Amino acid sequence: MSVTSFRLPALQLNRREALIGGAAGLLLPRLARAQTRLDITQGNVAPLPIAIPNFVAGTPADGDVGVGVTQVITNNLKRSGLFAPIDQAAFIEKISNIDTAPQFQSWKTINAQALVTGRMTRQPDGRLKAEFRLWDVASGQQLTGQQYFTSPEYWRRIAHIISDQIYERLTGEKGYFDSRVVFVDETGPKERRVKRLALMDQDGANVRYLTRGADLVLTPRFSPSTQEITYMEFGQGDPRVYLFNVETGQREIVGNFPGMSFSPRFSPDGQRVIMSLQQGGNSNLFVMDLRSKSTTRLTDTPAIDTSPSYSPDGTRVCFESDRGGKPQIYIMPATGGPAQRISFDKSAEGGGGSYSTPVWSPRGDYIAFTKQGGGQFSIGIMKTDGSGERILTSGFHNEGPTFAPNGRVLMFFRDPGGNSGPSLYTVDISGRNEQRVPTPGFASDPAWSPLLS
């Protein structure tokens, strides 16, 4: 998809600049001294009241797309747990022209702290022009403004990009809405589940099926470019690790290894795939260079080493190993060498719980994990030295955490057991705002993409 973006000039509100006329259009937004800003590094954040009127229709035919974009932005911000979109029924002013300043008193009256105005216009060449402005209601200042040109079928993507702009301007951190999730779609009765590789937007829209379901698929993971996915497939004979190109639909075998291969994952530069290969009763970690196809062994123990995940700078690897008796999380250099255990459960009796499926945050500050103990499966995070362990959610069966591209949110799957099946959920790294993610059927093993380019 092609998206062209331009910064909208700030609307200058005093009389002198209005008299200058066209020159005002060259001025960049002047930022308010007392800006509306959310500090999301603190524990309990009160959601910011924000007003998002329907985007104005540039031509009479653009009304539906304007409403659609507004709904996607509203849902994104609301689901983040950091914003409280105000019901449109409470609005006093009707926005009909985004090129004139809003009546800020009308928005103060309904307690809005931020206001988004926008317009969608079909161009003579068929493209869609999307414009938006973000306003600080208290100061009457425009905080940011952008315009985008794209093909009409990508209107949802534009809504996600605008959501990211609003999120970043009001929190100071990158957004995560313009991203995708690959997962295993599950249908059919429990004993005969059909498992297909599926791809969707982070909000559950635009589901695409990448495999037909003839073979069992597991552990899909994105490349840093978001164009490729690596995954494992159980077909006839030994499991194989595949690369799948999302854009072309082409797939290739990473390697045909004797025995079982598990949990492949890309290096941060996308040049290598690290995985676990089983040999007899144990499994060790190997890395394959995707260009030369040469394979390097990283661990050599009589234990089960699996679920490797690189640090964002590519210098270290966290992984799961039962070399100490039960599964725990270890860290070692990306080239192999001595491994240091970082997971220690001091709360449980009998030696504590076990830790599995570690994954490094894109920010580099946390490692997420699945923890099992006391009949519970928990999703949690800890710092990379093992300190500061925090359980985010617990239940019968939670598993498989994956980070949003900004490192603020985790997605995982929960299987309640019985005749039902797994579903996807998100939770903030503070442990707040748990949300179910809509999917067509049962869903497991999610992996979040980086922000789309």
Number of C-alpha atoms within 10 A of each C-alpha: 8 10 16 9 14 11 15 19 18 25 22 19 13 8 8 10 14 13 10 10 9 10 10 17 14 10 13 16 17 14 14 15 8 10 18 18 15 20 14 17 11 8 11 12 15 13 16 22 16 25 27 21 25 24 29 26 20 19 12 10 12 17 17 14 22 23 16 16 25 25 17 21 24 22 15 21 22 17 18 22 18 21 23 18 21 20 12 12 7 11 17 13 13 13 17 17 15 17 12 11 17 19 14 19 15 15 21 13 11 16 16 23 20 27 23 24 24 28 26 27 24 21 13 7 7 11 15 23 22 25 24 23 24 24 28 24 26 18 15 18 23 24 22 22 24 18 20 21 22 21 16 15 11 14 21 21 20 26 23 24 22 30 23 22 21 25 22 16 17 22 16 13 18 17 25 28 28 23 22 26 25 26 27 26 26 23 17 12 11 13 7 9 15 18 23 22 24 20 23 18 20 22 19 15 14 11 15 12 15 16 17 12 17 11 15 18 24 24 24 27 26 24 23 18 15 21 15 21 24 24 22 23 19 16 12 8 8 14 21 22 27 19 23 22 17 15 9 9 10 10 14 11 13 20 16 13 13 12 14 19 26 23 22 30 25 24 24 19 12 16 14 20 23 27 26 26 24 19 14 9 8 16 24 21 25 22 24 20 16 16 8 9 13 11 15 14 16 18 19 15 12 14 18 21 26 30 23 28 28 26 24 17 12 14 13 16 24 27 26 26 25 19 15 9 10 16 23 25 27 25 24 19 17 19 15 18 12 9 15 13 18 17 24 16 16 10 10 10 10 7 12 16 22 21 28 24 25 28 25 27 26 20 15 14 15 24 26 28 26 23 25 22 15 9 11 15 21 21 30 24 28 19 17 21 15 17 13 11 17 15 18 18 15 18 15 14 18 24 27 23 28 27 28 26 23 16 21 21 22 26 26 26 26 23 18 14 11 7 8 11 20 21 23 24 20 23 23 19 20 19 19 16 15 18 15 16 17 15 16 11 12 20 27 24 26 28 25 27 27 21 20 16 11
